[in-house]
Amino acid sequence: MIVVVDERELVKDGYTSLFGREGVPSTGFDPNEFGEWVNTAADTDIAAVEAFLIGQSERSLELPRAIRDRSQAPVIAVSDQHSLEATLALFDSGVDDVVRKPVHPREILARAAAIRRRLKALSTHTDVGAIRVFSDGRDPEINGEIFALPRRERRILEYLIANRGRRVSKTQIFNAIYGIFDEEVEENVVESHISKLRKKLRKKLGFDPVDSKRFLGYCIDWN
């Protein structure tokens, strides 16, 4: 089943009709109705969803996270705005893919199938102690709760956990986060990002899991 979320009745009806012609069951929701449904629906109903299609809505940037609390099914956004900023905002919200109208339902089905194949082939998360980081751009979790972080801090945490068991230098972190060809940003900015990250981790966990040694670098230290 494909779940279509859009505040426009004609759009919802149009997509459900088109998916029906492809032999794929679908249902449409108003964004407000969907928010309630995704939080209260039975696990069996959520498990039946093959993909979520997010269209026009004032809540379009909130819905992907609500979906992720219940389902790992692909989340595809259909954007009416042909702008880089709008596309990046959708990806930052947690969607798996962004398509622009007009788009054929077969393309949406093909993209959803490709996302599911990748999810089966790759582990989507890594756990270190109470911390779980994801490989799909989602915010990390601590003790099962979302631990929202700015993009740079999130990527630093992901990099430290990816390199758990060994120490990484400030230069290595900078190159991983900003890229080796970025000459417009000073390398010392890494220290500011790490300082903010450590304060947030300490507040959430009650201790700081990031160990630092002068001249040697940083590592995740979890005993």
N, C-alpha and C positions, 0 to 999 in steps of 0.2 A: 504494500500500500504506500502511495505517495501522499504526504500531507502538504497541502498548499495553504500558506498563510498570507493573506492580503486584505487590506481594508476595503478594496473595491469588489463589489459583488460580481460585476461582469467579468473581471479578471479571474476570480476564483472559479466561476462557472465555466469560463472558457478553458482553463487548464484541466479541470476535472473531465470535461468533455473530450479534450484532445488525448488525455491519457487513456480514457476509456476506449477510444478508437484504436489505441495501440494494445489493447487487452490488459491494461494495468489498472488495478483499482486505485482510486484516490478519493480524498475528501478535502473540503475547504473549510478554513476557519477565519473568522474575524480575529485580528491580533489579540484583543482583550479576551475573547472566548478561548483562544488557543492557550494563553498564559495560564488560565485556570485549568484547562484540560491537561496540559503537559505536567502540571504539578500533582494532579489528583487521579489521573487515569491508571487503570490496573496495569501491572507489569506486563501481562500478556498482550494488552492493547499496544503498549509502547514497543514491545518486541516485534510486533507485526509491521512496524513502519520500516520501509526500505530506504526512504530518504525524505528530508524536509526541504520544501521549497519556500523561501522567504521572499515575499514581494514588498510592495509599498506599505509602509507603516511607520508611525512615529516611534514605535518600539523596536524597529528592525535591528538596532544595535544591542538590545537587551535580550532578545529571544534566543540567540545561539547559546548563551550561557545557561539559560533555563533548560534548553534541550539537552545540553551536555550533562546536566545533573541526573538525567534519566536515561539517556540513549547515546550510543556511539554511531548511530546511523549518519550517513553523509548529510551535511547541511549546505545547501546551495542557495546563494542569494541571486535574485534577478534584479539588476539595477537599471533604473531609468535614467540615471545621471552618468553622463560620459565624462567623468573627471577622475583623475588619479587619486585625489583626496578622498572622494567618496568610496572608491574601490578599496583603498588601504584601510579606511575606517571599518569597512565590512570585514576584511580579513582580520584586523585587530580584535574585532568582536568575537571571533572564533569560528567563522564560517569556513568550510572546506574549499569552496570554489565560488567564483563570481562570474555570472554570465550577463550579457547585455541583450536587451530586447532589440529586434525580435529573435526568438530562439525556438527551434523545433523541439517538441517533447522527446523525440528520439535522441537528440543531443544531450538533454538533461539526464535521460536514463543511462546513456553511455558514460557520461561523466560520473554519475553516482556509482555505476558498476566499477569504474576505474578506481574510485576512492576506496570502495570496499575491498578491492583486491590488494591495494597498498596496505590497508589496515590489517589484513590477514597476514601479509608477508612481513610486516615490521612491527616490532614492539612499540607501542605508542607512549610508554612511560618508563621511568626509572625511579626506583625507590632507594633512598638512603635514610635510614632511621625513620623518622616521622614525616620526612619530606618526600614528595612525589613531584617530579618534573615531567613534562610532556614534550613530545617531539613534533607536535602539530600546532604550536603557537599558543596553546592555552596557558592561562596562568597556572602556576604550581599549586599544590595543595599541601597543607600541613595538618596531620591528624584527620584527613578526610575533608577538611574545610578549605575553600578557595583562599589562596594567599595572593591577593592582587598586587602586582608590581608594575612599575613603569617598564617599558620595553627593554631599555639598556640593563637595568638591574635584573630583570628576568633572564636575559640572555647570559649575564655573568653567572648567575646561579646555575643555569643549565650547563654552562661550560665547566664550572668547578665540579659539578656532579658527574659530568661526562668523563672528567679526568680524576675521579676520586681514586685515592691511593697514591697519588704523586703530586708533587708541588709544581705549580705553574707560576711563571713570572708575570710582572705587570705588563711587559711587552707582549707576551703571548696572549694575555687576556685582551689587550688593546687590539691586536691584529685580528683576533677572533670576532670581536664585537664591532669594530669600525672598518676593518679591512686594511690590508697592507699598503694600499695606495692612497689612503685618506691622509692628506697633508694639511688639512684645514683644522684639524682637531689636535690639541695637545695631549700627549700620552698621559700626563698627570691627571686628566679628567677621570681616569679609571679609579684613582684613589678615592675621589669624591663619591663615585657610584658605589664602590665597595663599602665605604663608610656608612652610607645610607642603608645599604642592604643589610649590613651586619646589625645596625640598630634595630631594624624591623624584625630580623630573625631573633634577636635577643629578647625583644618585647613579646614575640609570639611563643617562643620556646622556653624562655626563662634562662637561656644561656646562648652563647655565640658559638655556632659550629664551624666558623671559618677561622682557621689557624693561619697566622702570618708570621713570617720570619724575615727580618731585614736582609736584603740582598739575595734571599732564596725564593721568596714568593709566597703564594697562598695555596691552601688546600682545605678540603672539607674534612673536619676531624670529628668523627662520630664514634664514641665508645659505647 
